């Protein structure tokens, strides 16, 4: 097993309420304990070290951060209606990201044009300039959004992302996240709401709206899947969940009455300790027994996070596929592997061969190598997969004998 526990990693899908989710983490763990993953000149090492110390972090990073930090994480994420997200992104860009652009926050070319007033809402939405099928790309960890990556993204939601929420049901998401992360306070305060935008200034045509819906049909599919997961969880948990949620909504209403200085502010510079204390003081006025009852019940249920993997196919030579694969969640376990042509398995094997170079690179095992003999007459165009997992190896294929095709 890894020497350290698995931290919680929040996949922050842009303009889906993620800044508000970060307020929840700071409310529970303290000021600046949420580690925002941003690559710097030292690579990811600083973020990795801070994440393993604080145990909470995230960022606008796609699924797969466990491979970058060579350590398992407990993923969570929250989605939003794709069109609402796209419109919100436009107004956020047009406001100069709530003024953060003047402080050095980067912008894309379309965001700059929106801020200058050159780009209309109709053009932004019609061309999906805030990202086309962005949910599928980020949740699959694949650069291309298609039916294959949709299938991977949905498998990640079901098996590898422990807590999935919907922006319109923030309290439900945070309550479930508490049960999975060990945190206790399923509350938040609103942050980073777009300031100064006149929602009637720019008209959104029906043609642009329909074009967006058609071109982002993959994101709509995964949004519907996430919504169904959220509703199913609430039904399965029954009254113990609904009773806790009823109390949360009462307390959240009181929190929302506070004079909140962060409504229109980015989380870049963090939150003030005094305001976090004000929020906690509101919570202390209430008997949290229904919430504690739910958390005890939810944590008593059997839940085993899906294993997370990394690996690489090095070569196909003389009828043998070779490389390495490691179970980051359970490094002592060998990884079952399959050689497939389409969905048909033509050969199988296991990791377990000596690979000291992999351990030297920072992975938690040197028994990660594999060599799989291909049967005679194996068809062209095979790929290598991890058995019973949506996780994939780097350079998995498609392979042809002796050379890598794609």
C-alpha positions as CSV (number, residue, x, y, z in Angstrom):
1,X,0.0,0.0,0.0
2,X,1.1,3.6,-0.5
3,X,2.9,5.0,2.6
4,X,0.5,8.0,2.6
5,X,-3.3,8.1,2.4
6,X,-5.0,9.1,-0.8
7,X,-5.7,12.8,-1.0
8,X,-9.0,14.3,-2.4
9,X,-8.5,15.8,-5.8
10,X,-11.2,18.1,-7.2
11,X,-11.5,18.1,-11.0
12,X,-12.5,21.7,-11.5
13,X,-14.6,21.9,-14.6
14,X,-14.6,25.6,-15.6
15,X,-17.7,27.7,-14.7
16,X,-19.4,24.9,-12.8
17,X,-19.4,26.3,-9.3
18,X,-15.9,25.1,-8.5
19,X,-14.8,28.3,-6.8
20,X,-17.7,27.8,-4.4
21,X,-16.6,24.2,-3.8
22,X,-13.2,25.5,-2.8
23,X,-14.8,27.6,-0.1
24,X,-16.1,24.4,1.3
25,X,-12.6,22.9,1.5
26,X,-11.2,26.0,3.2
27,X,-14.1,26.1,5.6
28,X,-13.3,22.6,6.7
29,X,-9.5,22.5,6.5
30,X,-8.5,26.2,7.0
31,X,-7.2,29.1,5.0
32,X,-5.1,28.2,2.0
33,X,-5.2,24.4,2.7
34,X,-6.7,23.7,-0.7
35,X,-3.8,23.2,-3.2
36,X,-4.5,24.7,-6.6
37,X,-2.7,22.6,-9.2
38,X,-0.8,24.9,-11.5
39,X,2.3,23.8,-13.4
40,X,5.4,25.9,-12.6
41,X,9.1,25.9,-13.5
42,X,9.8,23.0,-11.1
43,X,7.0,21.0,-12.8
44,X,4.4,19.4,-10.5
45,X,6.7,18.6,-7.6
46,X,5.7,21.6,-5.5
47,X,2.0,20.9,-6.0
48,X,2.5,17.2,-5.3
49,X,4.3,17.8,-2.0
50,X,1.7,20.3,-0.9
51,X,-1.2,18.0,-1.9
52,X,0.2,15.0,0.0
53,X,0.6,17.3,3.1
54,X,-2.8,19.0,3.0
55,X,-4.7,16.0,1.6
56,X,-7.0,18.4,-0.5
57,X,-6.4,20.0,-3.8
58,X,-7.5,20.3,-7.4
59,X,-7.6,22.5,-10.4
60,X,-8.6,22.9,-14.0
61,X,-6.9,19.6,-14.7
62,X,-8.3,16.6,-16.6
63,X,-8.7,13.2,-15.1
64,X,-5.3,11.5,-14.7
65,X,-3.5,13.6,-12.2
66,X,-2.6,10.4,-10.3
67,X,-0.3,9.5,-13.1
68,X,1.5,12.8,-12.9
69,X,2.0,12.7,-9.2
70,X,2.6,8.9,-9.2
71,X,0.1,8.5,-6.3
72,X,-3.6,7.5,-6.0
73,X,-6.1,10.2,-5.3
74,X,-9.8,10.3,-4.5
75,X,-11.4,12.2,-7.4
76,X,-14.5,14.4,-7.1
77,X,-16.1,16.7,-9.6
78,X,-19.3,18.8,-10.2
79,X,-21.0,19.4,-13.6
80,X,-23.5,22.0,-14.9
81,X,-25.9,22.3,-17.8
82,X,-23.5,22.7,-20.7
83,X,-25.3,25.7,-22.2
84,X,-25.5,27.5,-18.9
85,X,-21.8,26.8,-18.4
86,X,-21.0,28.2,-21.8
87,X,-23.0,31.4,-21.3
88,X,-21.5,31.9,-17.8
89,X,-18.0,31.6,-19.3
90,X,-18.8,34.3,-21.8
91,X,-19.9,36.8,-19.2
92,X,-17.0,35.9,-17.0
93,X,-14.6,36.6,-19.8
94,X,-16.3,39.8,-20.8
95,X,-15.9,41.1,-17.2
96,X,-12.1,40.5,-17.4
97,X,-12.6,37.5,-15.1
98,X,-14.0,39.7,-12.3
99,X,-11.0,42.0,-12.7
100,X,-8.4,39.3,-12.2
101,X,-7.0,40.0,-15.7
102,X,-5.7,43.3,-14.5
103,X,-3.8,41.3,-11.8
104,X,-2.1,39.1,-14.4
105,X,-4.5,36.2,-14.8
106,X,-4.1,34.7,-18.3
107,X,-6.8,34.8,-21.0
108,X,-7.3,33.0,-24.3
109,X,-7.8,34.9,-27.5
110,X,-11.6,34.5,-27.5
111,X,-11.7,35.6,-23.9
112,X,-9.7,38.7,-24.8
113,X,-12.1,39.5,-27.6
114,X,-15.1,39.0,-25.3
115,X,-13.6,41.4,-22.8
116,X,-13.0,44.0,-25.6
117,X,-16.7,43.7,-26.6
118,X,-15.7,42.5,-30.1
119,X,-17.2,39.1,-29.7
120,X,-20.9,38.7,-29.1
121,X,-22.7,36.1,-26.9
122,X,-24.2,34.7,-30.0
123,X,-20.8,34.1,-31.6
124,X,-19.3,32.7,-28.4
125,X,-22.1,30.2,-27.9
126,X,-22.5,29.3,-31.6
127,X,-18.8,28.4,-31.9
128,X,-18.5,26.9,-28.4
129,X,-15.6,29.2,-27.7
130,X,-15.7,28.2,-24.0
131,X,-14.9,24.6,-25.0
132,X,-16.6,22.1,-27.1
133,X,-17.6,18.8,-25.3
134,X,-15.3,20.0,-22.5
135,X,-16.8,17.6,-19.9
136,X,-16.0,14.5,-22.0
137,X,-12.4,15.7,-22.7
138,X,-11.6,16.5,-19.1
139,X,-13.4,13.5,-17.5
140,X,-12.0,11.0,-19.9
141,X,-8.5,12.5,-19.8
142,X,-8.4,12.3,-23.6
143,X,-7.7,15.2,-26.0
144,X,-10.4,14.2,-28.5
145,X,-14.1,14.1,-27.7
146,X,-15.9,11.2,-29.5
147,X,-18.1,8.2,-28.6
148,X,-15.1,6.3,-27.4
149,X,-13.9,9.0,-25.0
150,X,-17.5,9.5,-23.8
151,X,-17.6,5.8,-22.9
152,X,-14.3,6.3,-20.9
153,X,-15.6,9.4,-19.2
154,X,-18.8,7.7,-18.1
155,X,-16.8,4.7,-16.8
156,X,-14.6,7.2,-14.8
157,X,-17.8,8.7,-13.4
158,X,-19.2,5.4,-12.3
159,X,-16.0,3.8,-11.0
160,X,-13.1,6.1,-10.5
161,X,-14.6,9.5,-9.4
162,X,-15.9,8.9,-5.9
163,X,-18.2,11.9,-5.6
164,X,-20.1,13.4,-8.5
165,X,-22.4,16.4,-8.2
166,X,-24.5,18.9,-10.1
167,X,-24.0,22.6,-9.8
168,X,-27.8,23.2,-9.1
169,X,-27.6,20.7,-6.1
170,X,-24.5,22.1,-4.4
171,X,-25.5,21.1,-0.9
172,X,-26.2,17.5,-1.9
173,X,-22.8,17.3,-3.5
174,X,-21.0,18.7,-0.5
175,X,-22.9,16.4,1.9
176,X,-21.9,13.3,-0.1
177,X,-18.3,14.7,-0.4
178,X,-18.1,15.0,3.4
179,X,-18.9,11.3,3.7
180,X,-16.2,10.3,1.2
181,X,-13.5,12.7,2.3
182,X,-13.8,12.6,6.1
183,X,-14.7,16.3,6.3
184,X,-17.6,17.4,8.6
185,X,-19.1,20.7,7.4
186,X,-21.2,20.5,4.1
187,X,-21.5,24.2,3.8
188,X,-20.1,26.9,1.5
189,X,-20.3,30.6,0.7
190,X,-20.7,31.9,-2.9
191,X,-17.6,33.1,-4.6
192,X,-16.5,34.3,-8.1
193,X,-20.0,35.2,-9.3
194,X,-19.6,37.3,-12.5
195,X,-19.9,41.0,-11.7
196,X,-21.2,43.9,-13.7
197,X,-22.8,41.9,-16.6
198,X,-26.0,42.9,-18.1
199,X,-27.6,39.6,-19.2
200,X,-30.0,41.4,-21.5
201,X,-27.2,43.3,-23.4
202,X,-26.5,40.5,-25.8
203,X,-29.2,38.4,-27.4
204,X,-28.7,34.7,-27.8
205,X,-30.4,33.4,-31.0
206,X,-32.3,30.2,-31.2
207,X,-30.0,29.2,-34.1
208,X,-26.8,29.6,-32.0
209,X,-28.4,27.7,-29.1
210,X,-29.5,24.8,-31.3
211,X,-26.0,24.6,-33.0
212,X,-24.4,24.5,-29.5
213,X,-26.7,21.7,-28.3
214,X,-26.1,19.7,-31.4
215,X,-22.3,20.1,-31.4
216,X,-22.0,19.4,-27.7
217,X,-24.3,16.4,-27.6
218,X,-21.6,14.3,-25.9
219,X,-21.4,16.7,-23.0
220,X,-25.2,16.6,-22.7
221,X,-25.0,12.8,-22.5
222,X,-22.5,12.8,-19.7
223,X,-24.4,15.6,-17.9
224,X,-27.6,13.5,-18.0
225,X,-25.6,10.5,-16.7
226,X,-24.2,12.6,-13.8
227,X,-27.7,13.9,-13.0
228,X,-29.0,10.4,-12.8
229,X,-26.2,9.3,-10.5
230,X,-27.0,12.2,-8.2
231,X,-30.7,11.4,-8.1
232,X,-30.1,7.7,-7.6
233,X,-27.8,8.3,-4.7
234,X,-30.3,10.5,-2.9
235,X,-33.0,7.8,-3.4
236,X,-30.8,5.0,-2.2
237,X,-29.8,6.9,1.0
238,X,-33.4,7.7,1.8
239,X,-34.5,9.7,4.8
240,X,-31.2,9.8,6.6
241,X,-29.9,11.8,3.6
242,X,-33.0,14.0,3.1
243,X,-33.1,14.8,6.9
244,X,-29.5,15.9,6.9
245,X,-30.1,17.9,3.7
246,X,-33.1,19.7,5.2
247,X,-31.0,20.9,8.1
248,X,-28.2,22.0,5.8
249,X,-30.5,24.1,3.7
250,X,-31.7,25.9,6.9
251,X,-28.1,26.6,8.0
252,X,-27.0,27.6,4.5
253,X,-29.8,30.2,4.4
254,X,-28.3,31.8,7.5
255,X,-24.8,31.7,6.0
256,X,-26.1,33.4,2.9
257,X,-27.3,36.3,5.0
258,X,-23.7,37.2,6.0
259,X,-22.0,40.2,4.4
260,X,-19.9,38.1,2.0
261,X,-16.8,39.9,0.6
262,X,-16.0,37.1,-1.8
263,X,-19.2,37.0,-3.9
264,X,-17.5,38.6,-6.9
265,X,-13.9,37.6,-6.0
266,X,-11.7,34.9,-7.4
267,X,-10.2,32.3,-5.1
268,X,-6.7,33.1,-6.4
269,X,-5.8,35.1,-3.3
270,X,-7.7,32.9,-0.8
271,X,-10.1,33.7,2.0
272,X,-9.7,35.7,5.1
273,X,-9.6,33.7,8.4
274,X,-12.1,36.1,10.0
275,X,-14.8,35.4,7.5
276,X,-14.2,31.7,7.7
277,X,-14.7,32.0,11.4
278,X,-18.0,34.0,10.9
279,X,-19.3,31.1,8.8
280,X,-18.3,28.5,11.4
281,X,-20.0,30.5,14.1
282,X,-23.2,30.4,12.2
283,X,-22.9,26.6,11.9
284,X,-22.2,26.3,15.7
285,X,-25.6,27.7,16.5
286,X,-27.3,24.5,15.3
287,X,-27.5,20.9,16.5
288,X,-25.8,19.0,13.7
289,X,-27.1,15.6,14.8
290,X,-29.0,14.8,11.5
291,X,-25.8,15.5,9.5
292,X,-23.7,13.4,11.9
293,X,-26.2,10.6,11.6
294,X,-26.0,10.6,7.9
295,X,-22.2,10.7,7.8
296,X,-22.0,7.8,10.2
297,X,-24.4,5.8,8.1
298,X,-22.7,6.7,4.8
299,X,-19.3,5.9,6.0
300,X,-20.4,2.5,7.4
301,X,-21.4,1.4,3.9
302,X,-18.9,-0.7,2.0
303,X,-17.1,1.5,-0.5
304,X,-13.9,0.4,-2.2
305,X,-12.4,3.0,-4.6
306,X,-11.5,1.7,-8.0
307,X,-7.8,1.0,-8.4
308,X,-5.7,3.6,-10.3
309,X,-3.0,2.6,-12.7
310,X,-0.1,3.9,-14.8
311,X,2.1,2.2,-17.3
312,X,3.7,2.3,-20.8
313,X,3.9,0.0,-23.7
314,X,7.6,0.1,-24.8
315,X,7.7,-2.0,-27.8
316,X,6.4,-4.9,-29.9
317,X,9.4,-7.0,-31.1
318,X,9.7,-10.6,-32.3
319,X,6.1,-11.4,-31.4
320,X,6.3,-10.0,-27.8
321,X,4.7,-7.0,-26.3
322,X,6.8,-5.4,-23.6
323,X,6.4,-2.5,-21.2
324,X,5.5,-1.8,-17.6
325,X,2.3,-1.3,-15.6
326,X,1.7,-0.5,-12.0
327,X,-1.3,-0.4,-9.7
328,X,-0.8,2.9,-7.8
329,X,-3.5,2.0,-5.4
330,X,-2.0,-1.3,-4.5
331,X,1.6,-1.4,-5.7
332,X,2.2,-4.9,-4.4
333,X,-0.5,-6.3,-6.7
334,X,0.4,-7.5,-10.2
335,X,-1.6,-5.8,-13.0
336,X,-3.7,-8.1,-15.3
337,X,-3.2,-7.1,-19.0
338,X,-4.9,-8.0,-22.2
339,X,-4.0,-7.7,-25.9
340,X,-7.1,-6.9,-27.8
341,X,-8.2,-6.7,-31.5
342,X,-11.3,-4.5,-31.2
343,X,-13.1,-6.0,-28.2
344,X,-11.7,-9.5,-28.8
345,X,-8.9,-10.6,-26.4
346,X,-6.1,-12.5,-28.2
347,X,-3.5,-12.7,-25.5
348,X,-3.2,-12.1,-21.7
349,X,-0.4,-11.4,-19.3
350,X,0.6,-9.9,-16.0
351,X,3.0,-7.3,-14.7
352,X,5.7,-8.5,-12.2
353,X,9.0,-8.4,-14.1
354,X,11.9,-6.6,-12.6
355,X,12.0,-2.9,-13.7
356,X,14.4,-0.9,-11.5
357,X,14.2,2.0,-13.9
358,X,10.5,2.5,-13.1
359,X,11.2,2.5,-9.4
360,X,14.0,5.0,-9.9
361,X,11.6,7.3,-11.7
362,X,9.6,7.6,-8.5
363,X,7.0,4.8,-8.8
364,X,6.2,2.7,-5.7
365,X,7.3,-0.7,-7.2
366,X,10.1,-2.1,-9.3
367,X,8.1,-5.3,-10.1
368,X,6.1,-3.6,-12.9
369,X,7.5,-5.0,-16.1
370,X,5.6,-7.3,-18.5
371,X,6.2,-9.3,-21.6
372,X,3.3,-10.9,-23.4
373,X,3.8,-13.3,-26.3
374,X,1.5,-12.8,-29.2
375,X,-0.2,-15.8,-30.8
376,X,0.7,-16.8,-34.3
377,X,-1.4,-15.1,-36.9
378,X,-2.5,-12.2,-34.6
379,X,-4.4,-9.7,-36.8
380,X,-2.9,-6.3,-37.5
381,X,-4.1,-3.4,-35.4
382,X,-4.1,-4.6,-31.8
383,X,-3.9,-2.6,-28.5
384,X,-3.0,-3.4,-24.9
385,X,-5.4,-2.8,-22.1
386,X,-5.7,-3.2,-18.4
387,X,-8.2,-5.9,-17.7
388,X,-11.5,-4.9,-16.0
389,X,-10.5,-1.2,-15.8
390,X,-11.3,1.9,-17.9
391,X,-7.7,3.1,-17.2
392,X,-5.3,2.8,-20.1
393,X,-1.5,2.6,-20.6
394,X,0.5,5.2,-22.4
395,X,1.2,4.2,-26.0
396,X,-1.3,1.4,-25.7
397,X,-2.0,1.2,-29.4
398,X,-3.2,0.6,-32.0
399,X,0.0,-1.4,-32.7
400,X,1.1,-3.4,-35.7
401,X,3.9,-5.9,-35.6
402,X,7.1,-4.0,-35.0
403,X,5.8,-0.4,-35.1
404,X,3.3,1.8,-33.3
405,X,0.4,3.0,-35.5
406,X,-1.5,5.5,-33.4
